[in-house]
């Protein structure tokens, strides 16, 4: 089998290429505001939105850290 044209496993995308930082930040702010607005009327939905916002916050921090430090896996 000739594998010189095979790129499976050879091409890797960085988080910046897959996720747009501005859009993730916009969604984080939207979820946080909606969770705050629903705090008194629907506590379970508010908790869910805060949880989703915390997951987006982790993604934002990872994206910002990946922009500043380009780590080479071969070291």
Secondary structure, DSSP 4 states (H G I P E B T S, - for coil): ---TT--TTT----HHHHS-HHHHHHHHHHHHHHHHHTTTT-HHHHHHHHHHHHHHHHHHHHHHHHHH----TT-
